[in-house]
Amino acid sequence: MTETVTRPYARAFMDYASQRPEILCLSADLTSSCEVDGFRDAHPDQFLSLGMAEQNMLSFAGGLAMHGFRPFIHTFGVFIYRRPYDQLVNSVAYSNRKVRLMAFLPGITTPGGITHQAIEDVAMMRALPNMTVIDTGDATEVETMLPAVDAVEGPVYVRVLRGQVPRLFQEPFQFNRLRLLAGGTDVLVVSSSICTEEAMRAVQALAAAGIAVRHLHASTLKPFARAEFLDHLSAVKGGVITIENHIVTGGLGSLVAEILAEAGAAKPLVRLGLQDTFAHGASPDYLKREYGLDAFALVQAVERMTGTSTGISRDDLSTVQIDEAFSADKVEAL
């Protein structure tokens, strides 16, 4: 069983920002929910509470960046891009300001339903010129992505995992690289966010059943490691399956489809994710099962793509559980 880390972002931000006085921590009245309450108490001179006024916060952050500060905005993802999109475009993206948008509760990691689930944020941010998009997948990436994020010349949107987060990787985050987690030659699976944990369980079970999956984890979604992806694609006999904590429109599945089309790669593609639907308010485990973002859904997709019946059941996959970070007794609160 892998390690589960409690509040990895809280410690990472404290260690990084406290050594850099030009970094300002901005909060939209969700300070403890975004794990920066400790930083607020320890470094009040670097903390600004902007309240529940996200339009003002985005414009204010653009102004701070214009004067040499590096603001890190902390709030739930939905409040970064839905409500203040005009200010995000004009005050941050258009002027290419060094604003770091730390977006919590990505996708279905919250039981809060439509008002709190950022399920189309990658699509929105990928469409914005100058915007970089990062999607963390485990505690190690949450702990180690800040230097790379802060080095970007322009705005960065980061989907941050909070609370109890599994440690899936030992190697630190690398900007615009794909992690090779399994080197099979039958099918290529590309996963992101919390779906990588599910994919790792599925890949282990499929290997025992005789299907060798090449598994990539993607954490930098814009830019994307196009050449590296195509190299991996050439190493498999079959097609590609993407699985993401997001709607299939505009996210990881869409960007892989774009690469396949532009490269003229005649390989089938299956996109697992939310299929043009909003999600219920429920536990992440339930939502992954309900909307086909779990290990069993991936096993079924591999079976369809390869024309193979493995006999793997959902119960079988429970014995390959690599951690309990998103189990029913650790449901995310708002």
Secondary structure as a PSIPRED ss2 file (coil, helix, strand):
# PSIPRED VFORMAT (PSIPRED V4.0)

   1 M C   1.000  0.000  0.000
   2 T C   1.000  0.000  0.000
   3 E C   1.000  0.000  0.000
   4 T E   0.000  0.000  1.000
   5 V E   0.000  0.000  1.000
   6 T E   0.000  0.000  1.000
   7 R C   1.000  0.000  0.000
   8 P H   0.000  1.000  0.000
   9 Y H   0.000  1.000  0.000
  10 A H   0.000  1.000  0.000
  11 R H   0.000  1.000  0.000
  12 A H   0.000  1.000  0.000
  13 F H   0.000  1.000  0.000
  14 M H   0.000  1.000  0.000
  15 D H   0.000  1.000  0.000
  16 Y H   0.000  1.000  0.000
  17 A H   0.000  1.000  0.000
  18 S C   1.000  0.000  0.000
  19 Q C   1.000  0.000  0.000
  20 R C   1.000  0.000  0.000
  21 P C   1.000  0.000  0.000
  22 E C   1.000  0.000  0.000
  23 I E   0.000  0.000  1.000
  24 L E   0.000  0.000  1.000
  25 C E   0.000  0.000  1.000
  26 L E   0.000  0.000  1.000
  27 S E   0.000  0.000  1.000
  28 A C   1.000  0.000  0.000
  29 D C   1.000  0.000  0.000
  30 L C   1.000  0.000  0.000
  31 T C   1.000  0.000  0.000
  32 S C   1.000  0.000  0.000
  33 S C   1.000  0.000  0.000
  34 C C   1.000  0.000  0.000
  35 E C   1.000  0.000  0.000
  36 V C   1.000  0.000  0.000
  37 D H   0.000  1.000  0.000
  38 G H   0.000  1.000  0.000
  39 F H   0.000  1.000  0.000
  40 R H   0.000  1.000  0.000
  41 D H   0.000  1.000  0.000
  42 A H   0.000  1.000  0.000
  43 H C   1.000  0.000  0.000
  44 P H   0.000  1.000  0.000
  45 D H   0.000  1.000  0.000
  46 Q H   0.000  1.000  0.000
  47 F E   0.000  0.000  1.000
  48 L E   0.000  0.000  1.000
  49 S E   0.000  0.000  1.000
  50 L C   1.000  0.000  0.000
  51 G C   1.000  0.000  0.000
  52 M C   1.000  0.000  0.000
  53 A C   1.000  0.000  0.000
  54 E H   0.000  1.000  0.000
  55 Q H   0.000  1.000  0.000
  56 N H   0.000  1.000  0.000
  57 M H   0.000  1.000  0.000
  58 L H   0.000  1.000  0.000
  59 S H   0.000  1.000  0.000
  60 F H   0.000  1.000  0.000
  61 A H   0.000  1.000  0.000
  62 G H   0.000  1.000  0.000
  63 G H   0.000  1.000  0.000
  64 L H   0.000  1.000  0.000
  65 A H   0.000  1.000  0.000
  66 M H   0.000  1.000  0.000
  67 H C   1.000  0.000  0.000
  68 G C   1.000  0.000  0.000
  69 F C   1.000  0.000  0.000
  70 R E   0.000  0.000  1.000
  71 P E   0.000  0.000  1.000
  72 F E   0.000  0.000  1.000
  73 I E   0.000  0.000  1.000
  74 H E   0.000  0.000  1.000
  75 T E   0.000  0.000  1.000
  76 F E   0.000  0.000  1.000
  77 G H   0.000  1.000  0.000
  78 V H   0.000  1.000  0.000
  79 F H   0.000  1.000  0.000
  80 I H   0.000  1.000  0.000
  81 Y H   0.000  1.000  0.000
  82 R C   1.000  0.000  0.000
  83 R C   1.000  0.000  0.000
  84 P C   1.000  0.000  0.000
  85 Y H   0.000  1.000  0.000
  86 D H   0.000  1.000  0.000
  87 Q H   0.000  1.000  0.000
  88 L H   0.000  1.000  0.000
  89 V H   0.000  1.000  0.000
  90 N H   0.000  1.000  0.000
  91 S H   0.000  1.000  0.000
  92 V H   0.000  1.000  0.000
  93 A H   0.000  1.000  0.000
  94 Y C   1.000  0.000  0.000
  95 S C   1.000  0.000  0.000
  96 N C   1.000  0.000  0.000
  97 R C   1.000  0.000  0.000
  98 K C   1.000  0.000  0.000
  99 V C   1.000  0.000  0.000
 100 R E   0.000  0.000  1.000
 101 L E   0.000  0.000  1.000
 102 M E   0.000  0.000  1.000
 103 A E   0.000  0.000  1.000
 104 F E   0.000  0.000  1.000
 105 L C   1.000  0.000  0.000
 106 P E   0.000  0.000  1.000
 107 G C   1.000  0.000  0.000
 108 I C   1.000  0.000  0.000
 109 T C   1.000  0.000  0.000
 110 T C   1.000  0.000  0.000
 111 P C   1.000  0.000  0.000
 112 G C   1.000  0.000  0.000
 113 G H   0.000  1.000  0.000
 114 I H   0.000  1.000  0.000
 115 T H   0.000  1.000  0.000
 116 H C   1.000  0.000  0.000
 117 Q C   1.000  0.000  0.000
 118 A E   0.000  0.000  1.000
 119 I C   1.000  0.000  0.000
 120 E C   1.000  0.000  0.000
 121 D H   0.000  1.000  0.000
 122 V H   0.000  1.000  0.000
 123 A H   0.000  1.000  0.000
 124 M H   0.000  1.000  0.000
 125 M H   0.000  1.000  0.000
 126 R H   0.000  1.000  0.000
 127 A C   1.000  0.000  0.000
 128 L C   1.000  0.000  0.000
 129 P C   1.000  0.000  0.000
 130 N C   1.000  0.000  0.000
 131 M C   1.000  0.000  0.000
 132 T E   0.000  0.000  1.000
 133 V E   0.000  0.000  1.000
 134 I E   0.000  0.000  1.000
 135 D E   0.000  0.000  1.000
 136 T C   1.000  0.000  0.000
 137 G C   1.000  0.000  0.000
 138 D C   1.000  0.000  0.000
 139 A H   0.000  1.000  0.000
 140 T H   0.000  1.000  0.000
 141 E H   0.000  1.000  0.000
 142 V H   0.000  1.000  0.000
 143 E H   0.000  1.000  0.000
 144 T H   0.000  1.000  0.000
 145 M C   1.000  0.000  0.000
 146 L H   0.000  1.000  0.000
 147 P H   0.000  1.000  0.000
 148 A H   0.000  1.000  0.000
 149 V H   0.000  1.000  0.000
 150 D H   0.000  1.000  0.000
 151 A C   1.000  0.000  0.000
 152 V C   1.000  0.000  0.000
 153 E C   1.000  0.000  0.000
 154 G C   1.000  0.000  0.000
 155 P C   1.000  0.000  0.000
 156 V E   0.000  0.000  1.000
 157 Y E   0.000  0.000  1.000
 158 V E   0.000  0.000  1.000
 159 R E   0.000  0.000  1.000
 160 V E   0.000  0.000  1.000
 161 L C   1.000  0.000  0.000
 162 R C   1.000  0.000  0.000
 163 G C   1.000  0.000  0.000
 164 Q E   0.000  0.000  1.000
 165 V E   0.000  0.000  1.000
 166 P E   0.000  0.000  1.000
 167 R C   1.000  0.000  0.000
 168 L C   1.000  0.000  0.000
 169 F C   1.000  0.000  0.000
 170 Q C   1.000  0.000  0.000
 171 E C   1.000  0.000  0.000
 172 P C   1.000  0.000  0.000
 173 F C   1.000  0.000  0.000
 174 Q C   1.000  0.000  0.000
 175 F C   1.000  0.000  0.000
 176 N C   1.000  0.000  0.000
 177 R C   1.000  0.000  0.000
 178 L E   0.000  0.000  1.000
 179 R E   0.000  0.000  1.000
 180 L E   0.000  0.000  1.000
 181 L E   0.000  0.000  1.000
 182 A E   0.000  0.000  1.000
 183 G E   0.000  0.000  1.000
 184 G C   1.000  0.000  0.000
 185 T C   1.000  0.000  0.000
 186 D C   1.000  0.000  0.000
 187 V E   0.000  0.000  1.000
 188 L E   0.000  0.000  1.000
 189 V E   0.000  0.000  1.000
 190 V E   0.000  0.000  1.000
 191 S E   0.000  0.000  1.000
 192 S C   1.000  0.000  0.000
 193 S C   1.000  0.000  0.000
 194 I C   1.000  0.000  0.000
 195 C H   0.000  1.000  0.000
 196 T H   0.000  1.000  0.000
 197 E H   0.000  1.000  0.000
 198 E H   0.000  1.000  0.000
 199 A H   0.000  1.000  0.000
 200 M H   0.000  1.000  0.000
 201 R H   0.000  1.000  0.000
 202 A H   0.000  1.000  0.000
 203 V H   0.000  1.000  0.000
 204 Q H   0.000  1.000  0.000
 205 A H   0.000  1.000  0.000
 206 L H   0.000  1.000  0.000
 207 A H   0.000  1.000  0.000
 208 A H   0.000  1.000  0.000
 209 A C   1.000  0.000  0.000
 210 G C   1.000  0.000  0.000
 211 I C   1.000  0.000  0.000
 212 A C   1.000  0.000  0.000
 213 V E   0.000  0.000  1.000
 214 R E   0.000  0.000  1.000
 215 H E   0.000  0.000  1.000
 216 L E   0.000  0.000  1.000
 217 H E   0.000  0.000  1.000
 218 A E   0.000  0.000  1.000
 219 S C   1.000  0.000  0.000
 220 T E   0.000  0.000  1.000
 221 L E   0.000  0.000  1.000
 222 K E   0.000  0.000  1.000
 223 P C   1.000  0.000  0.000
 224 F C   1.000  0.000  0.000
 225 A C   1.000  0.000  0.000
 226 R H   0.000  1.000  0.000
 227 A H   0.000  1.000  0.000
 228 E H   0.000  1.000  0.000
 229 F H   0.000  1.000  0.000
 230 L H   0.000  1.000  0.000
 231 D H   0.000  1.000  0.000
 232 H H   0.000  1.000  0.000
 233 L H   0.000  1.000  0.000
 234 S C   1.000  0.000  0.000
 235 A C   1.000  0.000  0.000
 236 V C   1.000  0.000  0.000
 237 K C   1.000  0.000  0.000
 238 G C   1.000  0.000  0.000
 239 G C   1.000  0.000  0.000
 240 V E   0.000  0.000  1.000
 241 I E   0.000  0.000  1.000
 242 T E   0.000  0.000  1.000
 243 I E   0.000  0.000  1.000
 244 E E   0.000  0.000  1.000
 245 N E   0.000  0.000  1.000
 246 H E   0.000  0.000  1.000
 247 I E   0.000  0.000  1.000
 248 V C   1.000  0.000  0.000
 249 T C   1.000  0.000  0.000
 250 G C   1.000  0.000  0.000
 251 G C   1.000  0.000  0.000
 252 L H   0.000  1.000  0.000
 253 G H   0.000  1.000  0.000
 254 S H   0.000  1.000  0.000
 255 L H   0.000  1.000  0.000
 256 V H   0.000  1.000  0.000
 257 A H   0.000  1.000  0.000
 258 E H   0.000  1.000  0.000
 259 I H   0.000  1.000  0.000
 260 L H   0.000  1.000  0.000
 261 A H   0.000  1.000  0.000
 262 E H   0.000  1.000  0.000
 263 A H   0.000  1.000  0.000
 264 G C   1.000  0.000  0.000
 265 A C   1.000  0.000  0.000
 266 A C   1.000  0.000  0.000
 267 K C   1.000  0.000  0.000
 268 P C   1.000  0.000  0.000
 269 L E   0.000  0.000  1.000
 270 V E   0.000  0.000  1.000
 271 R E   0.000  0.000  1.000
 272 L E   0.000  0.000  1.000
 273 G E   0.000  0.000  1.000
 274 L E   0.000  0.000  1.000
 275 Q C   1.000  0.000  0.000
 276 D C   1.000  0.000  0.000
 277 T C   1.000  0.000  0.000
 278 F C   1.000  0.000  0.000
 279 A C   1.000  0.000  0.000
 280 H C   1.000  0.000  0.000
 281 G C   1.000  0.000  0.000
 282 A C   1.000  0.000  0.000
 283 S C   1.000  0.000  0.000
 284 P H   0.000  1.000  0.000
 285 D H   0.000  1.000  0.000
 286 Y H   0.000  1.000  0.000
 287 L H   0.000  1.000  0.000
 288 K H   0.000  1.000  0.000
 289 R H   0.000  1.000  0.000
 290 E H   0.000  1.000  0.000
 291 Y C   1.000  0.000  0.000
 292 G C   1.000  0.000  0.000
 293 L C   1.000  0.000  0.000
 294 D C   1.000  0.000  0.000
 295 A H   0.000  1.000  0.000
 296 F H   0.000  1.000  0.000
 297 A H   0.000  1.000  0.000
 298 L H   0.000  1.000  0.000
 299 V H   0.000  1.000  0.000
 300 Q H   0.000  1.000  0.000
 301 A H   0.000  1.000  0.000
 302 V H   0.000  1.000  0.000
 303 E H   0.000  1.000  0.000
 304 R H   0.000  1.000  0.000
 305 M H   0.000  1.000  0.000
 306 T H   0.000  1.000  0.000
 307 G C   1.000  0.000  0.000
 308 T C   1.000  0.000  0.000
 309 S C   1.000  0.000  0.000
 310 T C   1.000  0.000  0.000
 311 G C   1.000  0.000  0.000
 312 I C   1.000  0.000  0.000
 313 S C   1.000  0.000  0.000
 314 R H   0.000  1.000  0.000
 315 D H   0.000  1.000  0.000
 316 D H   0.000  1.000  0.000
 317 L H   0.000  1.000  0.000
 318 S H   0.000  1.000  0.000
 319 T C   1.000  0.000  0.000
 320 V C   1.000  0.000  0.000
 321 Q C   1.000  0.000  0.000
 322 I C   1.000  0.000  0.000
 323 D C   1.000  0.000  0.000
 324 E C   1.000  0.000  0.000
 325 A C   1.000  0.000  0.000
 326 F C   1.000  0.000  0.000
 327 S C   1.000  0.000  0.000
 328 A H   0.000  1.000  0.000
 329 D H   0.000  1.000  0.000
 330 K H   0.000  1.000  0.000
 331 V C   1.000  0.000  0.000
 332 E C   1.000  0.000  0.000
 333 A C   1.000  0.000  0.000
 334 L C   1.000  0.000  0.000
